[in-house]
Amino acid sequence: MKHIINKFVLIVFLAAAFIASATAENMKKMDNINVHYIALGSTFLTPEIAKAYGIERSRYKGLVNISVLDNTQDGHPAKTVFISGKARNDVGQIKSLEFMEVKEGDAVYYLAQVNYTHEETIYFDIMITDKGQQHNLKFSQKFYVD
């Protein structure tokens, strides 16, 4: 299982690096935290990794990955926070995001899935609560059916 988890982390970060090199870095500094985020098609995950995390692999399902780091401490360790959010498409359909917390060693990730159609842009509105302080992360991602 640990091998699968390490593979998952590697795949997510490789996908993040690929997307970040094509656009801008997907990180926002918000007061005392750094929020790293990515949204990608769930087919980027191998079947084994998707199964290990209960993620549905589909050409029409995206995966949102959020991690929060404490920028007040050396090494910027991961933080456990409360995350909620919603996704909206161009025609105004709103879907609630159900985040799942994943811990692996010192790393903490928050994962949610969202449905999409070919060439659909999804607008994400994420609320991050850290020790009673709320931060709002907004970003969009255009998805393609492969």
N, C-alpha and C positions, 0 to 999 in steps of 0.2 A: 504494500500500500504506500509506503514512504517513497518508493521509486516512482509510483504513479503521481504522487503529489509533487515531487521534485520536477517531473516531466511537465506537469500542468503549469507550474511557476515558470519554467523555462519557455514553454510555448507562449504563454501570455506576454512575457517580457520580450520575446522575439517579435511577436505581432506588434507590441507597443513600439518597439524600436523601428520596425518597418514603417508603421503608420506615422510615427513621430518624424522620421526622416523625410517622409513625403509631405508632411504639413508642419505644424509647430509642435513643440513639446506639450504633452497633455498633463500639465501640472499647474495648479493655482495655489498661490500663497494666500492664506486667509488668517490674519492675526497670528496666532501661535501654532498654526498647523499648515502643513503642505499637503494638498489633496492631489493625488495622482489618479487619473481616470482614463478609461478606454472603453469603446464600444466596438464590437466586431461580430461578424457572422459566427454562429455556433459551430459551423462546419470546419472552422480553423482548429477545433479541438479534435483529438483522436477519439474514437469510440470508447476506448478504455478510460480515458480521463473523464469524458462526459458521464460515463456510467458511474465512476467513483464518486462524482459530486452530485449525481442526480440531475444533470443538465440534459435537456432534450436537444439533440443534434438535429437540425432541420435547415433546409435552404431558406426558410422563412422565419427563423428565430435568431435574434441577436443576443449577445451576452454583454452585459455592462459589468465592468470590474472597477471598483473604487478602493483605494488604499489611502489611509490617513497617517501622516508622520508628524511627530512632535518636533517642531523646529526650535524649541527652547532648550533642548538637551543635545549633548554631543552625540554624534552618530545618527541623529534624527530617528529614534526608535518608532516602531509602529504604535498606533493608539487604537484602543477599543472605543468606539463611538456608537451613537444611534443614528441610523440612516433610513430615511424614507424618501419616496419620490414618485414622480409620475412622468409619463412619456406622452407626447402629443405628435400627431402627424400633420401634414399640410392641410387636411380638410377638417382639422379640429377634433378628431377623435382622441379621447384621453384614456390612457390605461395606467392603472396603479402598478408600481413596481414593487415586487416582493423580494427584498434583499435577504440573502443567506450569508451569515458570517462564517468564514473559513479561517482557521488558525493553523499555521504550520510553523513550529518552532517560534521564533520571534516575529514572524510575519502575520499580518491580519489583512484579509481581503473581504470585500463585500460584493457579492455577485447577485445579479438579477437578470431575468430574461425578458425580451420584448419581441412581439411579432412585427413583421414588416413585409412589404411587397417589393418587387423589383424597382430599383432606383428611387426608393422612398426615403425622404429625409425625416428623421425622428428627432424631436426636440426634447431634451431631458431637463427636468427641473428637480434637483436633488437637495434635500434638506439634511444637513449634517449637524447633529447636536453633540457638543463636546463639553462636558461638565456644566451643563445648563446654558452654554452659549451656542447660539444657532448661526450656521453659515449656509448660504445658498449657493449652490453650484449649478450653473446653466451651461449647456453645450448642445451641439447637434451633431448628428452623424448621418451621412447618406449610406444606405445599404444597397447591396446588389445581390441578386439571386444568382448563385453560381451553378 
